Amino acid sequence: MTKHFKRLLMDESGATAIEYGLIAALIATALIAGAGTLGNALNTQFNGIAGQLNVS
């Protein structure tokens, strides 16, 4: 029984999976933030163009 418990304590495959999960979450958060910023910039740009077209 102690042999199985010792092997469980020494197993690091679960830690690696958790690390990959945290990295994926960080990348997803960065992508979402970047997409939001880009969306706001594009919205401002298109509103400016639309305003110029309406004036003419």
C-alpha positions in Angstrom: 0.0 0.0 0.0 2.8 2.4 0.8 4.4 1.6 -2.5 1.3 2.9 -4.3 1.0 5.9 -2.1 4.7 6.8 -2.7 4.2 6.4 -6.5 1.2 8.7 -6.3 3.2 11.4 -4.5 6.0 11.1 -7.0 3.7 11.4 -10.1 4.0 14.8 -11.6 1.8 14.3 -14.7 -1.1 15.9 -13.0 0.9 19.0 -12.2 2.0 19.3 -15.8 -1.6 19.2 -17.0 -2.5 21.9 -14.5 0.3 24.1 -15.7 -0.8 23.7 -19.3 -4.3 24.6 -18.3 -3.1 27.7 -16.5 -1.1 28.7 -19.6 -4.1 28.2 -21.9 -6.3 30.3 -19.5 -3.7 33.1 -19.6 -3.5 33.1 -23.4 -7.3 33.0 -23.7 -7.6 36.0 -21.3 -5.0 37.9 -23.3 -6.8 37.2 -26.6 -10.1 38.3 -25.2 -8.6 41.5 -23.9 -6.9 42.2 -27.2 -10.0 41.4 -29.2 -12.0 43.9 -27.1 -9.5 46.6 -27.5 -9.3 46.0 -31.3 -13.1 46.0 -31.5 -13.3 49.3 -29.7 -10.7 50.9 -32.0 -12.4 49.6 -35.1 -15.8 50.8 -33.9 -14.3 54.3 -33.4 -12.7 54.3 -36.8 -15.9 53.2 -38.6 -18.0 55.7 -36.7 -15.6 58.5 -37.8 -15.8 57.3 -41.5 -19.6 57.1 -41.3 -19.7 60.6 -39.8 -17.6 61.9 -42.7 -19.8 60.2 -45.3 -23.0 61.7 -43.8 -21.6 65.3 -44.0 -20.9 65.1 -47.7 
